[in-house]
Amino acid sequence: MTRTKIAAVGEKDIILIFKGIGADIFPVVNISEVSSLIKKLIKEGYKIIFITETIAEKVDSIIKQYLYSVFPSIVIIPGLGEKSSYAVNILKNAIVKAVGSDVF
């Protein structure tokens, strides 16, 4: 049985918990390297990529490229710092596309 490759990208304090489920963690040190990191993870066959909201906002164009793809599944999770509505808006758009109306 092959293992599904799972990655967690973001602030180290947030993503460490994902080690418990067997995910590979990638703490972000330099925000300018996040785009190339996400592309590298996709090329390496990661099927699920958890990414903190504060980091996801910085790579919005990449996330939108894969928003409706089966793989990789990019899941946005709460991060450190100020909360925004970025993750909620992504989810809302996916639901509208799936069911044809806004259920929020």
VEXRO-570045 format. One record per residue: x, y, z of N, C-alpha, C, O, CB in turn; residue in one letter; residue number from 0. Coordinates in nm, 3 decimals. Each point is the difference from the previous one (the first is absolute). Glycine has a CB too. Example, Ala and Ser with C-alpha at 12.3 -4.5 7.8 and 13.67 -1.06 7.14 Angstrom:
2
+---------+---------+---------+---------+---------+---------+---------+---------+---------+---------+---------+---------+---------+---------+---------+---+-----+
|     n.u |     n.v |     n.w |    ca.u |    ca.v |    ca.w |     c.u |     c.v |     c.w |     o.u |     o.v |     o.w |    cb.u |    cb.v |    cb.w | r |   k |
+---------+---------+---------+---------+---------+---------+---------+---------+---------+---------+---------+---------+---------+---------+---------+---+-----+
|   1.319 |  -0.569 |   0.780 |  -0.089 |   0.119 |   0.000 |   0.090 |   0.120 |   0.000 |   0.104 |  -0.002 |   0.066 |  -0.293 |  -0.115 |   0.059 | A |   0 |
|   0.154 |   0.222 |  -0.197 |   0.082 |   0.119 |   0.006 |  -0.077 |   0.109 |   0.073 |   0.051 |   0.111 |   0.017 |   0.067 |  -0.174 |  -0.232 | S |   1 |
+---------+---------+---------+---------+---------+---------+---------+---------+---------+---------+---------+---------+---------+---------+---------+---+-----+
END
This chain:
104
+---------+---------+---------+---------+---------+---------+---------+---------+---------+---------+---------+---------+---------+---------+---------+---+-----+
|     n.u |     n.v |     n.w |    ca.u |    ca.v |    ca.w |     c.u |     c.v |     c.w |     o.u |     o.v |     o.w |    cb.u |    cb.v |    cb.w | r |   k |
+---------+---------+---------+---------+---------+---------+---------+---------+---------+---------+---------+---------+---------+---------+---------+---+-----+
|   0.084 |  -0.118 |   0.000 |  -0.084 |   0.118 |   0.000 |   0.089 |   0.125 |   0.000 |   0.089 |   0.013 |   0.084 |  -0.274 |  -0.138 |   0.038 | M |   0 |
|   0.160 |   0.215 |  -0.216 |   0.080 |   0.122 |  -0.006 |  -0.055 |   0.106 |   0.094 |  -0.121 |   0.012 |   0.020 |   0.181 |  -0.066 |  -0.256 | T |   1 |
|   0.030 |   0.129 |   0.289 |  -0.034 |   0.106 |   0.094 |  -0.034 |   0.126 |  -0.078 |   0.073 |   0.038 |  -0.092 |   0.076 |  -0.139 |   0.270 | R |   2 |
|  -0.258 |   0.167 |  -0.141 |  -0.035 |   0.128 |  -0.059 |   0.094 |   0.105 |   0.058 |   0.012 |   0.013 |   0.122 |  -0.255 |  -0.081 |  -0.154 | T |   3 |
|   0.306 |   0.142 |  -0.053 |   0.092 |   0.103 |   0.047 |  -0.079 |   0.123 |   0.043 |  -0.078 |   0.057 |  -0.077 |   0.260 |  -0.144 |  -0.076 | K |   4 |
|  -0.159 |   0.128 |   0.278 |  -0.069 |   0.115 |   0.059 |   0.106 |   0.100 |   0.046 |   0.100 |  -0.038 |   0.061 |  -0.298 |  -0.106 |   0.012 | I |   5 |
|   0.175 |   0.270 |  -0.102 |   0.092 |   0.106 |   0.041 |  -0.075 |   0.106 |   0.079 |  -0.120 |   0.020 |  -0.019 |   0.264 |  -0.061 |  -0.183 | A |   6 |
|  -0.073 |   0.107 |   0.292 |  -0.053 |   0.115 |   0.073 |   0.100 |   0.113 |  -0.015 |   0.119 |  -0.015 |   0.029 |  -0.245 |  -0.133 |   0.137 | A |   7 |
|   0.077 |   0.263 |  -0.212 |   0.084 |   0.115 |  -0.028 |  -0.051 |   0.119 |   0.081 |  -0.119 |   0.029 |   0.000 |   0.172 |  -0.114 |  -0.233 | V |   8 |
|   0.038 |   0.154 |   0.302 |  -0.042 |   0.119 |   0.074 |   0.087 |   0.027 |   0.119 |   0.117 |  -0.039 |   0.005 |  -0.346 |  -0.001 |  -0.080 | G |   9 |
|   0.171 |   0.109 |   0.172 |   0.073 |   0.034 |   0.121 |   0.027 |  -0.127 |   0.080 |  -0.089 |  -0.082 |   0.021 |  -0.018 |   0.312 |  -0.016 | E |  10 |
|   0.231 |  -0.246 |   0.040 |   0.043 |  -0.123 |   0.066 |  -0.089 |  -0.037 |   0.118 |  -0.034 |  -0.117 |   0.017 |   0.266 |   0.168 |  -0.089 | K |  11 |
|  -0.270 |   0.047 |   0.154 |  -0.083 |  -0.027 |   0.118 |  -0.135 |  -0.061 |  -0.036 |  -0.055 |  -0.078 |   0.077 |   0.169 |   0.266 |   0.038 | D |  12 |
|  -0.166 |  -0.154 |  -0.230 |  -0.131 |  -0.050 |  -0.044 |   0.012 |  -0.137 |  -0.065 |  -0.081 |  -0.089 |   0.028 |   0.005 |   0.324 |  -0.060 | I |  13 |
|   0.174 |  -0.254 |  -0.053 |   0.006 |  -0.122 |  -0.081 |   0.063 |  -0.119 |   0.070 |  -0.011 |  -0.113 |  -0.049 |   0.023 |   0.259 |  -0.146 | I |  14 |
|   0.054 |  -0.126 |   0.307 |   0.062 |  -0.112 |   0.071 |  -0.099 |  -0.110 |   0.035 |   0.036 |  -0.118 |   0.001 |   0.129 |   0.278 |   0.092 | L |  15 |
|  -0.289 |  -0.125 |  -0.067 |  -0.104 |  -0.098 |   0.036 |  -0.020 |  -0.102 |  -0.112 |  -0.041 |  -0.113 |   0.026 |  -0.072 |   0.286 |   0.116 | I |  16 |
|   0.141 |  -0.135 |  -0.265 |  -0.020 |  -0.089 |  -0.114 |   0.100 |  -0.115 |  -0.005 |  -0.022 |  -0.099 |  -0.070 |  -0.071 |   0.292 |  -0.053 | F |  17 |
|   0.203 |  -0.181 |   0.196 |   0.094 |  -0.112 |   0.010 |  -0.069 |  -0.122 |   0.061 |   0.033 |  -0.114 |  -0.032 |   0.161 |   0.275 |   0.055 | K |  18 |
|  -0.292 |  -0.135 |   0.065 |  -0.073 |  -0.107 |   0.067 |  -0.082 |  -0.086 |  -0.095 |  -0.031 |  -0.115 |   0.032 |   0.024 |   0.259 |   0.166 | G |  19 |
|  -0.029 |  -0.090 |  -0.314 |  -0.076 |  -0.080 |  -0.097 |   0.090 |  -0.050 |  -0.113 |  -0.048 |  -0.055 |  -0.099 |  -0.158 |   0.188 |   0.154 | I |  20 |
|   0.336 |  -0.114 |  -0.037 |   0.094 |  -0.050 |  -0.099 |   0.029 |   0.094 |  -0.115 |   0.059 |  -0.040 |  -0.100 |  -0.138 |  -0.180 |   0.160 | G |  21 |
|   0.039 |   0.345 |  -0.046 |   0.026 |   0.098 |  -0.106 |   0.145 |   0.047 |   0.007 |   0.061 |   0.004 |   0.107 |  -0.303 |   0.068 |  -0.103 | A |  22 |
|   0.293 |  -0.036 |  -0.119 |   0.131 |   0.065 |  -0.006 |  -0.024 |   0.148 |   0.022 |  -0.087 |   0.059 |  -0.063 |   0.185 |  -0.234 |  -0.095 | D |  23 |
|  -0.020 |   0.236 |   0.247 |  -0.022 |   0.141 |   0.028 |   0.106 |   0.087 |  -0.066 |   0.117 |  -0.038 |  -0.011 |  -0.225 |  -0.024 |   0.228 | I |  24 |
|   0.064 |   0.179 |  -0.260 |   0.087 |   0.095 |  -0.068 |  -0.023 |   0.139 |   0.060 |  -0.081 |   0.078 |  -0.051 |   0.078 |  -0.217 |  -0.162 | F |  25 |
|   0.076 |   0.169 |   0.322 |  -0.015 |   0.132 |   0.061 |   0.049 |   0.109 |  -0.096 |   0.103 |  -0.014 |  -0.065 |  -0.073 |  -0.087 |   0.294 | P |  26 |
|  -0.106 |   0.208 |  -0.237 |   0.036 |   0.110 |  -0.089 |   0.091 |   0.097 |   0.075 |  -0.036 |   0.056 |   0.103 |  -0.182 |  -0.080 |  -0.229 | V |  27 |
|   0.337 |   0.041 |   0.070 |   0.096 |   0.094 |   0.056 |   0.003 |   0.125 |  -0.086 |   0.005 |   0.112 |   0.051 |   0.134 |  -0.301 |   0.045 | V |  28 |
|  -0.142 |   0.169 |  -0.226 |   0.008 |   0.111 |  -0.094 |  -0.124 |  -0.004 |  -0.089 |  -0.016 |  -0.091 |  -0.081 |   0.272 |   0.088 |   0.084 | N |  29 |
|  -0.342 |   0.101 |   0.011 |  -0.127 |   0.002 |  -0.073 |   0.020 |   0.002 |  -0.151 |  -0.086 |  -0.048 |  -0.074 |  -0.016 |   0.167 |   0.267 | I |  30 |
|   0.214 |  -0.067 |  -0.240 |   0.025 |   0.007 |  -0.144 |   0.026 |  -0.138 |  -0.061 |  -0.003 |  -0.016 |  -0.122 |   0.095 |   0.245 |   0.155 | S |  31 |
|  -0.066 |  -0.329 |   0.051 |   0.028 |  -0.135 |  -0.050 |  -0.122 |  -0.092 |   0.000 |   0.008 |  -0.115 |  -0.043 |   0.223 |   0.145 |   0.126 | E |  32 |
|  -0.345 |   0.021 |  -0.036 |  -0.119 |  -0.084 |   0.014 |  -0.051 |  -0.048 |  -0.135 |  -0.036 |  -0.117 |  -0.014 |  -0.022 |   0.241 |   0.223 | V |  33 |
|   0.052 |  -0.037 |  -0.308 |  -0.049 |  -0.040 |  -0.132 |   0.079 |  -0.118 |  -0.056 |  -0.058 |  -0.097 |  -0.047 |  -0.014 |   0.333 |   0.005 | S |  34 |
|   0.204 |  -0.226 |   0.047 |   0.082 |  -0.109 |  -0.054 |  -0.014 |  -0.126 |   0.086 |   0.006 |  -0.111 |  -0.053 |   0.156 |   0.280 |  -0.040 | S |  35 |
|  -0.182 |  -0.154 |   0.223 |  -0.021 |  -0.116 |   0.087 |  -0.129 |  -0.073 |  -0.036 |   0.000 |  -0.122 |  -0.013 |   0.126 |   0.239 |   0.197 | L |  36 |
|  -0.235 |  -0.044 |  -0.202 |  -0.128 |  -0.062 |  -0.036 |   0.013 |  -0.072 |  -0.134 |  -0.047 |  -0.114 |  -0.013 |  -0.079 |   0.294 |   0.141 | I |  37 |
|   0.186 |  -0.117 |  -0.225 |   0.019 |  -0.064 |  -0.131 |   0.084 |  -0.127 |   0.012 |  -0.029 |  -0.101 |  -0.065 |   0.013 |   0.326 |  -0.045 | K |  38 |
|   0.119 |  -0.221 |   0.194 |   0.087 |  -0.117 |   0.023 |  -0.080 |  -0.113 |   0.064 |   0.014 |  -0.116 |  -0.040 |   0.187 |   0.267 |   0.065 | K |  39 |
|  -0.284 |  -0.120 |   0.074 |  -0.080 |  -0.103 |   0.066 |  -0.096 |  -0.066 |  -0.098 |  -0.021 |  -0.122 |   0.005 |   0.040 |   0.248 |   0.210 | L |  40 |
|  -0.078 |  -0.047 |  -0.302 |  -0.092 |  -0.055 |  -0.100 |   0.075 |  -0.093 |  -0.095 |  -0.049 |  -0.109 |  -0.031 |  -0.094 |   0.316 |   0.046 | I |  41 |
|   0.261 |  -0.165 |  -0.062 |   0.081 |  -0.083 |  -0.089 |   0.042 |  -0.130 |   0.067 |   0.012 |  -0.103 |  -0.066 |   0.069 |   0.309 |  -0.047 | K |  42 |
|  -0.058 |  -0.201 |   0.246 |   0.043 |  -0.118 |   0.073 |  -0.115 |  -0.093 |   0.035 |   0.020 |  -0.104 |   0.064 |   0.167 |   0.238 |   0.028 | E |  43 |
|  -0.308 |  -0.098 |  -0.132 |  -0.113 |  -0.091 |   0.016 |  -0.077 |   0.010 |   0.131 |  -0.069 |  -0.095 |   0.038 |   0.194 |  -0.051 |  -0.183 | G |  44 |
|  -0.115 |   0.258 |   0.215 |  -0.080 |   0.016 |   0.121 |  -0.146 |   0.014 |  -0.040 |  -0.034 |   0.082 |  -0.085 |   0.227 |   0.029 |   0.207 | Y |  45 |
|  -0.280 |  -0.192 |  -0.062 |  -0.141 |  -0.002 |  -0.034 |  -0.081 |   0.099 |   0.084 |  -0.100 |   0.054 |  -0.047 |   0.125 |  -0.293 |  -0.020 | K |  46 |
|   0.018 |   0.261 |   0.192 |  -0.068 |   0.093 |   0.089 |   0.104 |   0.098 |   0.053 |   0.104 |  -0.041 |   0.051 |  -0.281 |  -0.131 |   0.013 | I |  47 |
|   0.148 |   0.301 |  -0.078 |   0.090 |   0.102 |   0.050 |  -0.080 |   0.092 |   0.091 |  -0.089 |   0.073 |  -0.046 |   0.237 |  -0.085 |  -0.161 | I |  48 |
|  -0.117 |   0.009 |   0.336 |  -0.059 |   0.094 |   0.095 |   0.087 |   0.124 |  -0.002 |   0.123 |  -0.009 |   0.001 |  -0.220 |  -0.177 |   0.146 | F |  49 |
|   0.034 |   0.302 |  -0.150 |   0.076 |   0.125 |  -0.002 |  -0.072 |   0.101 |   0.088 |  -0.122 |   0.016 |  -0.008 |   0.211 |  -0.063 |  -0.226 | I |  50 |
|  -0.011 |   0.116 |   0.318 |  -0.062 |   0.097 |   0.090 |  -0.054 |   0.119 |  -0.080 |   0.054 |   0.036 |  -0.105 |   0.100 |  -0.108 |   0.292 | T |  51 |
|  -0.260 |   0.130 |  -0.135 |  -0.070 |   0.108 |  -0.070 |   0.090 |   0.120 |  -0.030 |  -0.005 |   0.056 |  -0.110 |  -0.204 |  -0.131 |   0.221 | E |  52 |
|   0.291 |   0.113 |  -0.016 |   0.087 |   0.116 |  -0.021 |   0.100 |  -0.024 |  -0.112 |   0.035 |   0.093 |  -0.074 |  -0.061 |  -0.034 |   0.315 | T |  53 |
|   0.071 |  -0.182 |  -0.255 |   0.094 |  -0.034 |  -0.108 |  -0.077 |  -0.018 |  -0.131 |   0.046 |   0.043 |  -0.106 |   0.110 |  -0.155 |   0.272 | I |  54 |
|  -0.273 |   0.051 |  -0.159 |  -0.080 |  -0.026 |  -0.121 |  -0.035 |   0.129 |  -0.073 |  -0.002 |   0.003 |  -0.123 |  -0.091 |  -0.206 |   0.232 | A |  55 |
|   0.066 |   0.308 |  -0.034 |  -0.032 |   0.127 |  -0.064 |   0.114 |   0.050 |  -0.088 |  -0.023 |   0.070 |  -0.099 |  -0.124 |  -0.015 |   0.292 | E |  56 |
|   0.268 |  -0.089 |  -0.158 |   0.118 |   0.045 |  -0.076 |   0.019 |  -0.077 |  -0.130 |   0.067 |   0.048 |  -0.091 |   0.040 |   0.015 |   0.307 | K |  57 |
|  -0.166 |  -0.183 |  -0.225 |   0.014 |  -0.083 |  -0.121 |  -0.137 |  -0.029 |  -0.061 |  -0.025 |  -0.109 |  -0.051 |   0.234 |   0.005 |   0.145 | V |  58 |
|  -0.295 |   0.203 |  -0.087 |  -0.138 |  -0.012 |  -0.047 |  -0.010 |  -0.051 |  -0.143 |  -0.086 |  -0.083 |  -0.031 |   0.026 |   0.267 |   0.185 | D |  59 |
|   0.146 |  -0.136 |  -0.242 |  -0.009 |  -0.041 |  -0.141 |   0.026 |  -0.149 |  -0.017 |  -0.065 |  -0.064 |  -0.083 |   0.140 |   0.293 |   0.015 | S |  60 |
|   0.017 |  -0.285 |   0.144 |   0.027 |  -0.144 |  -0.008 |  -0.119 |  -0.079 |   0.056 |  -0.042 |  -0.099 |  -0.058 |   0.291 |   0.142 |   0.078 | I |  61 |
|  -0.301 |   0.001 |   0.091 |  -0.114 |  -0.068 |   0.062 |  -0.119 |  -0.002 |  -0.096 |  -0.067 |  -0.102 |  -0.014 |   0.147 |   0.172 |   0.242 | I |  62 |
|  -0.104 |   0.041 |  -0.293 |  -0.113 |   0.007 |  -0.094 |   0.020 |  -0.090 |  -0.122 |  -0.098 |  -0.046 |  -0.059 |   0.057 |   0.280 |   0.134 | K |  63 |
|   0.166 |  -0.261 |  -0.113 |   0.026 |  -0.091 |  -0.112 |  -0.049 |  -0.141 |   0.032 |  -0.045 |  -0.073 |  -0.089 |   0.245 |   0.211 |   0.024 | Q |  64 |
|  -0.190 |  -0.177 |   0.191 |  -0.033 |  -0.137 |   0.040 |  -0.128 |  -0.009 |   0.080 |  -0.030 |  -0.105 |   0.057 |   0.271 |   0.056 |  -0.058 | Y |  65 |
|  -0.316 |   0.157 |   0.007 |  -0.119 |   0.007 |   0.085 |  -0.102 |  -0.109 |  -0.031 |  -0.061 |  -0.055 |   0.092 |   0.098 |   0.300 |  -0.076 | L |  66 |
|  -0.057 |  -0.276 |  -0.140 |  -0.102 |  -0.097 |  -0.038 |   0.059 |  -0.133 |  -0.048 |  -0.070 |  -0.082 |  -0.058 |  -0.077 |   0.272 |  -0.001 | Y |  67 |
|   0.276 |  -0.209 |   0.084 |   0.064 |  -0.127 |  -0.034 |  -0.022 |  -0.101 |   0.111 |  -0.013 |   0.037 |   0.117 |   0.187 |   0.085 |  -0.254 | S |  68 |
|  -0.179 |  -0.248 |   0.100 |  -0.009 |  -0.105 |   0.101 |   0.132 |  -0.008 |   0.075 |   0.003 |  -0.003 |   0.123 |  -0.171 |  -0.126 |  -0.264 | V |  69 |
|   0.278 |   0.124 |   0.066 |   0.133 |  -0.001 |   0.060 |   0.086 |   0.107 |  -0.062 |  -0.002 |   0.015 |  -0.123 |  -0.018 |  -0.260 |   0.170 | F |  70 |
|   0.093 |   0.318 |   0.029 |   0.005 |  -0.007 |   0.146 |  -0.122 |   0.070 |   0.060 |  -0.057 |   0.093 |  -0.058 |   0.308 |  -0.099 |   0.050 | P |  71 |
|  -0.288 |  -0.040 |   0.124 |  -0.105 |   0.067 |   0.075 |   0.070 |   0.097 |   0.095 |   0.073 |  -0.042 |   0.090 |  -0.235 |  -0.158 |  -0.106 | S |  72 |
|   0.141 |   0.328 |  -0.006 |   0.063 |   0.102 |   0.085 |  -0.103 |   0.046 |   0.101 |  -0.103 |   0.056 |  -0.035 |   0.260 |   0.018 |  -0.152 | I |  73 |
|  -0.126 |  -0.098 |   0.314 |  -0.091 |   0.030 |   0.110 |   0.057 |   0.117 |   0.080 |   0.113 |  -0.007 |   0.049 |  -0.193 |  -0.235 |  -0.037 | V |  74 |
|   0.002 |   0.348 |   0.000 |   0.047 |   0.118 |   0.072 |  -0.046 |  -0.010 |   0.145 |  -0.118 |  -0.024 |   0.028 |   0.111 |   0.164 |  -0.239 | I |  75 |
|   0.102 |  -0.120 |   0.303 |  -0.028 |  -0.011 |   0.143 |   0.032 |   0.134 |   0.067 |   0.077 |   0.079 |  -0.053 |  -0.027 |  -0.328 |   0.050 | I |  76 |
|  -0.110 |   0.275 |   0.120 |   0.031 |   0.126 |   0.070 |   0.148 |   0.010 |   0.032 |   0.066 |  -0.100 |   0.028 |  -0.296 |   0.102 |   0.070 | P |  77 |
|   0.282 |   0.119 |  -0.104 |   0.141 |   0.022 |   0.028 |   0.018 |   0.095 |   0.116 |  -0.094 |   0.030 |   0.073 |   0.147 |  -0.072 |  -0.311 | G |  78 |
|   0.068 |   0.089 |   0.252 |   0.030 |   0.099 |   0.103 |  -0.032 |   0.139 |  -0.054 |  -0.012 |   0.021 |  -0.120 |   0.192 |  -0.169 |   0.218 | L |  79 |
|  -0.193 |   0.241 |  -0.008 |  -0.020 |   0.139 |  -0.042 |  -0.146 |   0.033 |  -0.020 |  -0.090 |  -0.072 |   0.044 |   0.312 |   0.066 |  -0.151 | G |  80 |
|  -0.243 |   0.117 |   0.039 |  -0.134 |   0.051 |  -0.022 |  -0.081 |  -0.094 |  -0.088 |   0.048 |  -0.049 |  -0.102 |   0.039 |   0.282 |   0.126 | E |  81 |
|  -0.209 |  -0.258 |   0.017 |  -0.089 |  -0.088 |  -0.076 |  -0.061 |   0.078 |  -0.116 |  -0.031 |   0.118 |   0.012 |  -0.018 |  -0.256 |   0.194 | K |  82 |
|   0.032 |   0.070 |  -0.317 |  -0.064 |   0.062 |  -0.116 |  -0.110 |  -0.093 |  -0.048 |  -0.020 |  -0.108 |   0.055 |   0.233 |   0.232 |  -0.122 | S |  83 |
|  -0.281 |  -0.083 |  -0.034 |  -0.108 |  -0.082 |  -0.054 |   0.045 |  -0.080 |  -0.122 |  -0.083 |  -0.052 |  -0.074 |  -0.082 |   0.219 |   0.159 | S |  84 |
|   0.295 |  -0.177 |  -0.105 |   0.053 |  -0.067 |  -0.119 |  -0.049 |  -0.145 |  -0.010 |  -0.054 |  -0.039 |  -0.104 |   0.255 |   0.186 |   0.117 | Y |  85 |
|  -0.183 |  -0.226 |   0.092 |  -0.039 |  -0.141 |  -0.003 |  -0.151 |  -0.015 |  -0.019 |  -0.045 |  -0.087 |  -0.074 |   0.240 |   0.031 |   0.221 | A |  86 |
|  -0.272 |   0.140 |  -0.080 |  -0.145 |  -0.005 |  -0.012 |  -0.043 |   0.031 |  -0.143 |  -0.090 |  -0.066 |  -0.053 |   0.066 |   0.133 |   0.294 | V |  87 |
|   0.086 |   0.032 |  -0.304 |  -0.034 |   0.035 |  -0.138 |   0.034 |  -0.113 |  -0.098 |  -0.076 |  -0.026 |  -0.093 |   0.115 |   0.265 |   0.150 | N |  88 |
|   0.075 |  -0.306 |  -0.036 |   0.036 |  -0.113 |  -0.085 |  -0.104 |  -0.112 |   0.014 |  -0.046 |  -0.056 |  -0.100 |   0.292 |   0.115 |   0.124 | I |  89 |
|  -0.283 |  -0.089 |   0.100 |  -0.101 |  -0.104 |   0.025 |  -0.134 |   0.040 |  -0.060 |  -0.068 |  -0.083 |  -0.063 |   0.186 |   0.019 |   0.274 | L |  90 |
|  -0.157 |   0.188 |  -0.193 |  -0.127 |   0.049 |  -0.054 |  -0.006 |  -0.016 |  -0.152 |  -0.100 |  -0.045 |  -0.054 |   0.085 |   0.209 |   0.245 | K |  91 |
|   0.123 |  -0.126 |  -0.259 |   0.004 |  -0.013 |  -0.146 |  -0.008 |  -0.145 |  -0.045 |  -0.063 |  -0.031 |  -0.101 |   0.197 |   0.240 |   0.091 | N |  92 |
|  -0.070 |  -0.299 |   0.084 |  -0.006 |  -0.143 |  -0.034 |  -0.142 |  -0.054 |   0.017 |  -0.047 |  -0.079 |  -0.082 |   0.287 |   0.052 |   0.154 | A |  93 |
|  -0.308 |   0.069 |   0.033 |  -0.138 |  -0.045 |   0.023 |  -0.092 |   0.053 |  -0.108 |  -0.085 |  -0.073 |  -0.051 |   0.127 |   0.065 |   0.298 | I |  94 |
|  -0.028 |   0.136 |  -0.283 |  -0.083 |   0.057 |  -0.105 |   0.020 |  -0.077 |  -0.130 |  -0.096 |  -0.029 |  -0.071 |   0.108 |   0.254 |   0.180 | V |  95 |
|   0.113 |  -0.257 |  -0.141 |   0.027 |  -0.075 |  -0.123 |  -0.062 |  -0.140 |   0.008 |  -0.052 |  -0.051 |  -0.100 |   0.266 |   0.181 |   0.068 | K |  96 |
|  -0.207 |  -0.193 |   0.148 |  -0.050 |  -0.138 |   0.015 |  -0.153 |  -0.007 |  -0.002 |  -0.056 |  -0.088 |  -0.066 |   0.261 |   0.035 |   0.197 | A |  97 |
|  -0.272 |   0.142 |  -0.059 |  -0.146 |  -0.011 |   0.013 |  -0.077 |   0.106 |  -0.074 |  -0.122 |  -0.009 |  -0.012 |   0.161 |  -0.092 |   0.230 | V |  98 |
|   0.029 |   0.202 |  -0.269 |  -0.067 |   0.100 |  -0.081 |  -0.059 |   0.117 |   0.077 |  -0.060 |   0.089 |  -0.060 |   0.012 |  -0.271 |  -0.094 | G |  99 |
|   0.064 |   0.183 |   0.285 |  -0.049 |   0.115 |   0.078 |   0.082 |   0.016 |   0.127 |   0.070 |  -0.091 |   0.044 |  -0.301 |   0.057 |  -0.137 | S | 100 |
|   0.219 |   0.152 |   0.150 |   0.073 |   0.033 |   0.123 |  -0.081 |  -0.048 |   0.119 |  -0.109 |   0.051 |   0.026 |   0.218 |   0.149 |  -0.135 | D | 101 |
|  -0.058 |  -0.299 |   0.182 |  -0.072 |  -0.054 |   0.114 |   0.037 |   0.068 |   0.131 |  -0.057 |  -0.030 |   0.105 |   0.046 |  -0.186 |  -0.225 | V | 102 |
|   0.107 |   0.309 |   0.114 |   0.039 |   0.071 |   0.122 |  -0.102 |   0.105 |   0.032 |   0.014 |   0.071 |   0.099 |   0.227 |  -0.113 |  -0.144 | F | 103 |
+---------+---------+---------+---------+---------+---------+---------+---------+---------+---------+---------+---------+---------+---------+---------+---+-----+
END
